[in-house]
Amino acid sequence: MDKYLAENILRYGFKRLLLAVSGGVDSICLAHYFISNKDALGIEWLGIAHIHHGLREGTADRDAKFVEEFANQYKIPFFLKRLNGEALKEAEGSLEENARDARYKALVDVALEALRGDRVHGSYRSHSSLQDDALHTPYLKAAEGCDPIPHTSIAIVTAHHAGDQAETMYMRLRRGTTLEGLRGIQEIRVLGNSQGVAGLASEAPLEGVMEDRATGCNQGDTSPLIINHPSSIINHQSKFIYRPFLSITREELLGYAREKGLDWCEDESNVDVMFARNKIRHELLPSLENSCTGAAAQLCRVASLADNAYRKVMEVNEHVFTGALSEETPTIPDATKTIALDKKKLREILTAHADTDLSEMFRLWLSAKGFRFPIEFFYDQEEPAHVKIPVRAAYRKRSIAKIDHTICFCEFEDAEAALKFVSCG
């Protein structure tokens, strides 16, 4: 393992961790590492969560049983969330994305219950349909010898590693991406205190990938996150997604597993190259590596460089565009969140930068505020600083509307509500 791994984990100071364990070698190494180093890392509580997607016959039950036995072996609280596989298949959109979104919703659901500390801890078996947005309040059976989690922060820990980072970068570069997308998988994702389970089911889910034990396909993500001083936010937030293995290669994980004598489950769907991620993992990226030795490592390096550049750009964005915020935000019926810009102040900012293209910077700033729009919404060569604001427009469940002296950016429960708002004039 990377000799700096423990030092990096200690830097964040997490005390309570919910480990997402699929049963594959990556997540088993993750669980074993944290269990073995629990005291040295200053961890007060560990739990293991396994998500059963209900998509594979036989082997999915095997994996769930294997992970539960692993948790019992080390006397770690175990939580099993069982999803409705048929609902996942029938839902609109791709199965891979549906499974990913439902998985993260389930993990957050378990973490929230653990964080409350009033229904802890032990075997957790809950059944849920994809249509159940709240995923039902779970029942957590108390296990002997397990102490309640204090009412503070908790991190959901996943086993993303350097190979996942390289695959994500390869996918994004092939299809086209922005500076934000070039950041790749992020080590830390902060889930604000107001962000519940439903907030993870949007078309902009958590960044990165996760070993998908149900579909064999890891899905990328492009949600924004800005953390300038990670250690300073631990006491001010309550929920995190944490990926400590991003600098660790799969070869290192396999070496660790063999050294420690660990067993793991092999998901047969992970070798099915019908899935885009698997094709990249087993064919395209190895081919690139063969013709250009070190290509995977370079992809990870590009992600790191882009992340540093993105943070600097966002610091400038905050300085430039915050001055355009309106002192009053109009009340928008049915909107779940809204920010308002003063049209005159924004015009002054754009005019002052008339010789510069700020369209992408403006889009990135809005995205960081939680309002994601394609670049074509804001780019126009004829406008000052190339930033054009539509009078009224909707994109998925978000909308833009010029109202009196303000420009309102709103988010609604669904796309229908956003479209209805802009079409009402």
C-alpha positions as CSV (number, residue, x, y, z in Angstrom):
1,M,0.0,0.0,0.0
2,D,1.0,3.6,-0.5
3,K,3.2,4.6,2.5
4,Y,1.4,8.0,2.6
5,L,-2.0,6.5,2.8
6,A,-2.4,6.6,6.5
7,E,-1.0,10.1,6.7
8,N,-3.5,11.3,4.1
9,I,-6.4,9.6,6.0
10,L,-5.3,11.1,9.3
11,R,-5.3,14.5,7.6
12,Y,-9.0,14.5,7.2
13,G,-9.7,13.3,10.8
14,F,-12.8,11.3,10.1
15,K,-14.0,9.4,13.2
16,R,-17.0,7.5,11.9
17,L,-16.9,5.6,8.7
18,L,-19.5,3.6,6.8
19,L,-17.6,1.3,4.4
20,A,-19.3,0.4,1.2
21,V,-18.4,-3.2,0.6
22,S,-19.5,-5.1,-2.5
23,G,-17.4,-8.2,-1.8
24,G,-14.9,-7.6,-4.6
25,V,-11.2,-7.5,-4.0
26,D,-11.1,-3.7,-3.9
27,S,-13.7,-3.2,-1.3
28,I,-12.6,-6.2,0.8
29,C,-9.1,-4.6,0.9
30,L,-10.7,-1.3,1.9
31,A,-12.6,-2.9,4.8
32,H,-9.7,-5.0,6.0
33,Y,-7.3,-2.0,5.9
34,F,-9.6,0.2,8.0
35,I,-10.5,-2.5,10.4
36,S,-6.8,-3.4,10.9
37,N,-5.8,0.2,11.4
38,K,-8.9,1.5,13.2
39,D,-7.1,2.6,16.4
40,A,-4.0,4.0,14.6
41,L,-6.3,6.1,12.4
42,G,-8.2,7.4,15.3
43,I,-11.5,5.9,14.1
44,E,-14.2,5.6,16.8
45,W,-16.8,3.7,14.8
46,L,-16.9,1.5,11.7
47,G,-19.8,0.0,9.9
48,I,-20.1,-2.1,6.7
49,A,-22.9,-1.5,4.2
50,H,-23.7,-3.9,1.3
51,I,-26.2,-2.9,-1.4
52,H,-28.1,-5.9,-3.0
53,H,-29.5,-4.5,-6.3
54,G,-31.7,-7.5,-7.0
55,L,-30.3,-7.8,-10.5
56,R,-28.3,-11.0,-10.5
57,E,-29.6,-14.5,-9.7
58,G,-27.7,-16.5,-7.1
59,T,-24.4,-14.8,-7.0
60,A,-25.8,-11.5,-5.6
61,D,-27.1,-13.5,-2.6
62,R,-23.8,-15.2,-2.3
63,D,-22.0,-11.8,-2.3
64,A,-24.3,-10.4,0.4
65,K,-23.8,-13.5,2.6
66,F,-20.0,-13.3,2.1
67,V,-19.9,-9.6,3.1
68,E,-22.1,-10.3,6.2
69,E,-19.8,-13.1,7.3
70,F,-16.8,-10.9,6.7
71,A,-18.3,-8.2,9.0
72,N,-19.3,-10.8,11.6
73,Q,-15.8,-12.2,11.6
74,Y,-14.4,-8.8,12.6
75,K,-17.4,-7.9,14.8
76,I,-18.2,-4.9,12.6
77,P,-21.9,-3.7,12.4
78,F,-23.3,-4.9,9.1
79,F,-26.1,-3.2,7.1
80,L,-27.8,-4.8,4.1
81,K,-30.0,-2.8,1.7
82,R,-32.0,-4.8,-0.8
83,L,-33.3,-2.9,-3.9
84,N,-36.0,-3.8,-6.3
85,G,-34.2,-5.1,-9.4
86,E,-37.3,-5.2,-11.6
87,A,-38.0,-1.6,-10.8
88,L,-34.4,-0.7,-11.7
89,K,-34.8,-2.4,-15.1
90,E,-38.1,-0.9,-15.9
91,A,-37.3,2.7,-14.9
92,E,-36.5,5.3,-17.6
93,G,-32.9,5.7,-18.5
94,S,-30.0,3.2,-18.5
95,L,-29.9,0.4,-16.1
96,E,-26.3,1.3,-15.1
97,E,-27.3,4.8,-14.1
98,N,-30.4,3.6,-12.3
99,A,-28.4,1.1,-10.3
100,R,-25.7,3.6,-9.5
101,D,-28.2,6.3,-8.3
102,A,-30.2,3.8,-6.2
103,R,-27.0,2.4,-4.7
104,Y,-25.8,5.8,-3.5
105,K,-29.3,6.7,-2.3
106,A,-29.3,3.5,-0.2
107,L,-25.8,4.2,1.2
108,V,-26.8,7.7,2.2
109,D,-30.0,6.4,3.7
110,V,-28.0,3.9,5.9
111,A,-25.5,6.6,6.9
112,L,-28.2,9.1,7.9
113,E,-29.8,6.5,10.2
114,A,-26.4,5.6,11.6
115,L,-25.7,9.3,12.1
116,R,-28.9,9.8,14.1
117,G,-27.6,7.3,16.6
118,D,-31.0,6.4,18.0
119,R,-31.5,3.2,16.1
120,V,-28.2,1.4,16.0
121,H,-26.5,-0.9,15.0
122,G,-26.3,-4.4,13.6
123,S,-27.9,-6.4,10.8
124,Y,-29.9,-4.1,8.6
125,R,-32.2,-5.6,6.0
126,S,-34.5,-3.3,4.2
127,H,-36.5,-3.8,1.0
128,S,-37.1,-0.9,-1.3
129,S,-38.5,-0.1,-4.7
130,L,-36.9,2.4,-7.0
131,Q,-40.1,4.4,-6.9
132,D,-39.8,4.9,-3.2
133,D,-37.9,8.2,-3.2
134,A,-37.3,8.2,0.5
135,L,-36.2,4.5,0.4
136,H,-38.3,3.9,3.5
137,T,-37.0,4.6,7.0
138,P,-34.9,1.5,7.9
139,Y,-35.0,-0.6,11.0
140,L,-31.7,-1.0,12.6
141,K,-31.5,-3.9,15.0
142,A,-29.2,-3.3,18.0
143,A,-26.2,-5.6,18.1
144,E,-24.5,-6.5,21.4
145,G,-21.3,-4.7,22.1
146,C,-21.9,-1.9,19.6
147,D,-21.9,1.7,20.9
148,P,-24.1,4.4,19.4
149,I,-22.5,6.8,17.0
150,P,-22.2,10.3,18.4
151,H,-24.3,12.9,16.6
152,T,-21.5,14.3,14.5
153,S,-20.1,13.6,11.0
154,I,-20.0,10.4,9.1
155,A,-18.2,9.4,5.9
156,I,-19.4,6.8,3.4
157,V,-16.1,5.2,2.2
158,T,-15.8,3.6,-1.2
159,A,-13.0,1.7,-2.8
160,H,-12.3,3.7,-5.9
161,H,-8.6,3.3,-6.9
162,A,-6.2,4.7,-9.5
163,G,-7.5,2.3,-12.1
164,D,-11.0,3.7,-11.7
165,Q,-9.6,7.2,-12.0
166,A,-7.8,6.3,-15.3
167,E,-10.9,4.7,-16.7
168,T,-13.0,7.7,-15.8
169,M,-10.6,10.1,-17.5
170,Y,-10.4,7.9,-20.6
171,M,-14.2,7.9,-20.9
172,R,-14.5,11.6,-20.5
173,L,-11.7,12.4,-22.9
174,R,-13.3,10.2,-25.5
175,R,-16.7,11.8,-25.3
176,G,-15.5,15.3,-24.7
177,T,-15.4,17.1,-21.4
178,T,-14.7,20.4,-19.6
179,L,-12.2,21.6,-17.0
180,E,-14.6,20.4,-14.4
181,G,-14.8,16.9,-16.0
182,L,-11.1,16.7,-16.3
183,R,-10.8,16.7,-12.5
184,G,-11.8,13.0,-12.6
185,I,-13.0,11.3,-9.4
186,Q,-12.8,13.5,-6.3
187,E,-11.4,12.1,-3.1
188,I,-13.9,13.9,-0.9
189,R,-17.5,14.8,-1.7
190,V,-19.3,16.9,0.9
191,L,-23.1,16.3,1.3
192,G,-24.5,19.4,2.8
193,N,-26.6,19.1,6.0
194,S,-29.8,19.9,4.0
195,Q,-29.1,17.3,1.3
196,G,-31.0,14.1,1.8
197,V,-31.3,10.9,-0.1
198,A,-33.4,12.4,-2.9
199,G,-30.6,14.9,-3.7
200,L,-28.5,12.1,-5.0
201,A,-30.9,10.8,-7.6
202,S,-30.5,13.7,-10.1
203,E,-28.9,13.5,-13.5
204,A,-25.7,14.9,-11.8
205,P,-24.9,12.3,-9.2
206,L,-21.8,11.8,-7.2
207,E,-18.6,12.2,-9.1
208,G,-16.4,9.2,-9.9
209,V,-17.2,5.5,-10.2
210,M,-18.1,2.7,-7.9
211,E,-17.5,-1.0,-8.4
212,D,-21.0,-2.1,-9.4
213,R,-21.7,-5.6,-8.1
214,A,-25.0,-5.7,-9.8
215,T,-24.3,-4.5,-13.3
216,G,-20.5,-4.8,-13.7
217,C,-20.4,-1.2,-14.9
218,N,-19.1,1.8,-13.1
219,Q,-20.6,5.1,-13.9
220,G,-18.9,8.4,-14.0
221,D,-20.2,11.6,-12.5
222,T,-19.6,15.3,-12.8
223,S,-21.0,16.9,-9.7
224,P,-19.0,19.9,-8.5
225,L,-17.1,20.1,-5.2
226,I,-14.8,22.8,-3.9
227,I,-12.7,22.1,-0.8
228,N,-9.8,24.4,-0.2
229,H,-8.9,23.2,3.2
230,P,-10.4,19.7,3.8
231,S,-9.5,19.4,7.4
232,S,-11.3,22.6,8.3
233,I,-14.7,21.5,7.1
234,I,-15.0,18.2,9.1
235,N,-16.6,19.9,12.1
236,H,-19.0,22.0,10.0
237,Q,-20.5,19.2,7.8
238,S,-22.2,16.0,8.7
239,K,-22.0,13.7,5.6
240,F,-19.3,12.8,3.2
241,I,-18.3,10.5,0.4
242,Y,-14.7,9.6,0.9
243,R,-12.4,7.7,-1.5
244,P,-9.0,7.2,0.2
245,F,-7.6,4.7,-2.4
246,L,-7.4,6.9,-5.4
247,S,-3.6,6.8,-5.4
248,I,-3.5,3.0,-5.0
249,T,-3.3,0.8,-8.1
250,R,-5.3,-2.4,-8.5
251,E,-2.1,-4.3,-8.6
252,E,-1.2,-3.0,-5.1
253,L,-4.6,-4.0,-3.9
254,L,-4.2,-7.5,-5.2
255,G,-0.8,-7.7,-3.6
256,Y,-2.3,-6.5,-0.3
257,A,-5.1,-9.1,-0.5
258,R,-2.6,-11.9,-1.1
259,E,-0.3,-10.7,1.6
260,K,-3.1,-10.7,4.2
261,G,-4.6,-13.9,2.9
262,L,-8.0,-12.3,2.0
263,D,-10.8,-13.9,0.1
264,W,-13.2,-12.1,-2.1
265,C,-16.0,-12.6,-4.6
266,E,-15.7,-12.3,-8.3
267,D,-18.7,-10.7,-10.1
268,E,-19.1,-12.4,-13.5
269,S,-20.7,-9.3,-15.0
270,N,-17.5,-7.3,-14.3
271,V,-15.9,-9.0,-17.3
272,D,-18.8,-8.4,-19.7
273,V,-17.5,-6.0,-22.3
274,M,-21.0,-5.2,-23.4
275,F,-20.7,-2.6,-20.7
276,A,-18.7,0.5,-21.7
277,R,-16.7,0.7,-18.5
278,N,-15.7,-3.0,-18.8
279,K,-14.6,-2.6,-22.4
280,I,-12.4,0.3,-21.4
281,R,-11.0,-1.7,-18.4
282,H,-10.3,-4.9,-20.2
283,E,-9.6,-3.9,-23.8
284,L,-9.1,-0.2,-24.6
285,L,-7.1,1.0,-21.7
286,P,-4.7,-2.0,-21.7
287,S,-4.2,-1.5,-25.5
288,L,-3.3,2.2,-24.8
289,E,-1.0,1.1,-22.0
290,N,0.7,-1.3,-24.3
291,S,1.4,1.3,-27.0
292,C,2.2,4.1,-24.5
293,T,3.6,2.7,-21.2
294,G,2.5,4.8,-18.3
295,A,-0.6,6.2,-20.0
296,A,-2.9,5.2,-17.1
297,A,-0.7,7.0,-14.6
298,Q,-0.6,10.1,-16.9
299,L,-4.4,10.2,-17.0
300,C,-4.4,10.3,-13.2
301,R,-1.8,13.0,-13.3
302,V,-3.9,15.1,-15.7
303,A,-6.9,14.8,-13.3
304,S,-4.7,16.1,-10.4
305,L,-3.5,19.0,-12.5
306,A,-7.0,19.9,-13.7
307,D,-8.3,19.7,-10.2
308,N,-5.7,22.3,-9.0
309,A,-6.5,24.5,-12.0
310,Y,-10.3,24.2,-11.3
311,R,-9.9,25.3,-7.7
312,K,-8.0,28.4,-8.8
313,V,-10.6,29.2,-11.5
314,M,-13.4,28.8,-8.9
315,E,-11.7,31.2,-6.5
316,V,-11.6,33.8,-9.3
317,N,-15.2,33.0,-10.2
318,E,-16.4,33.5,-6.7
319,H,-14.6,36.9,-6.6
320,V,-16.1,38.0,-9.9
321,F,-19.7,36.8,-9.9
322,T,-20.6,37.0,-6.2
323,G,-20.9,40.8,-6.7
324,A,-23.9,40.2,-9.0
325,L,-26.0,38.5,-6.4
326,S,-29.3,40.3,-5.8
327,E,-30.1,41.6,-2.3
328,E,-33.6,40.1,-2.6
329,T,-34.6,36.7,-4.1
330,P,-38.1,36.6,-5.5
331,T,-40.3,33.8,-4.2
332,I,-40.8,31.2,-7.0
333,P,-43.8,28.9,-6.4
334,D,-42.8,25.2,-6.3
335,A,-39.1,25.9,-6.6
336,T,-36.9,23.9,-4.3
337,K,-34.1,26.4,-4.4
338,T,-33.4,29.7,-6.1
339,I,-30.6,32.2,-6.5
340,A,-31.1,35.6,-8.0
341,L,-28.7,37.9,-9.8
342,D,-29.1,41.6,-10.3
343,K,-29.3,42.3,-14.0
344,K,-27.6,45.6,-13.8
345,K,-24.7,44.4,-11.6
346,L,-24.1,41.4,-13.9
347,R,-24.2,43.6,-17.0
348,E,-21.6,45.8,-15.4
349,I,-19.3,42.8,-14.6
350,L,-19.7,41.5,-18.1
351,T,-19.0,44.9,-19.7
352,A,-15.9,45.3,-17.6
353,H,-14.6,42.0,-19.1
354,A,-15.9,42.6,-22.7
355,D,-12.7,41.4,-24.3
356,T,-12.8,38.1,-22.4
357,D,-14.9,35.0,-22.8
358,L,-16.5,34.4,-19.3
359,S,-19.2,32.0,-20.5
360,E,-17.6,28.9,-19.3
361,M,-16.5,30.5,-16.0
362,F,-20.1,31.7,-15.5
363,R,-21.4,28.2,-16.1
364,L,-18.9,26.7,-13.7
365,W,-19.8,29.2,-11.0
366,L,-23.5,28.4,-11.4
367,S,-22.8,24.7,-11.4
368,A,-20.9,25.1,-8.1
369,K,-24.0,26.8,-6.7
370,G,-26.1,23.8,-7.7
371,F,-27.5,24.9,-11.0
372,R,-26.0,22.9,-13.9
373,F,-26.6,24.0,-17.5
374,P,-24.9,23.2,-20.8
375,I,-22.5,25.8,-22.1
376,E,-24.8,26.6,-25.1
377,F,-27.2,28.3,-22.7
378,F,-24.8,31.1,-22.0
379,Y,-22.5,31.5,-25.0
380,D,-23.0,34.1,-27.7
381,Q,-20.1,35.7,-29.6
382,E,-22.1,39.0,-29.8
383,E,-22.7,39.5,-26.1
384,P,-20.3,41.2,-23.6
385,A,-17.8,38.6,-22.4
386,H,-19.7,36.1,-24.6
387,V,-22.3,35.5,-21.8
388,K,-25.9,35.4,-23.0
389,I,-28.7,34.9,-20.5
390,P,-32.0,33.5,-21.9
391,V,-35.2,35.4,-21.0
392,R,-36.8,32.1,-20.1
393,A,-35.4,28.6,-20.5
394,A,-35.5,25.2,-18.9
395,Y,-33.0,22.4,-18.7
396,R,-34.1,19.2,-17.1
397,K,-35.4,20.3,-13.7
398,R,-33.7,23.7,-13.6
399,S,-34.9,26.9,-15.2
400,I,-33.8,30.5,-15.9
401,A,-36.1,33.4,-15.9
402,K,-35.6,37.2,-16.1
403,I,-38.1,38.7,-13.7
404,D,-38.2,42.5,-13.3
405,H,-34.6,43.5,-12.4
406,T,-33.4,40.1,-11.5
407,I,-32.3,36.9,-13.2
408,C,-33.6,33.9,-11.3
409,F,-32.0,30.4,-11.5
410,C,-34.4,27.8,-10.0
411,E,-34.6,24.1,-9.4
412,F,-37.8,22.2,-9.2
413,E,-38.8,18.7,-8.1
414,D,-38.9,17.5,-11.7
415,A,-38.5,18.6,-15.3
416,E,-42.2,19.0,-15.8
417,A,-42.4,21.6,-13.1
418,A,-39.4,23.5,-14.5
419,L,-40.9,23.6,-18.0
420,K,-44.3,24.6,-16.7
421,F,-42.7,27.6,-14.8
422,V,-40.9,29.0,-17.9
423,S,-43.9,28.3,-20.2
424,C,-46.3,30.3,-18.0
425,G,-44.6,33.6,-18.9
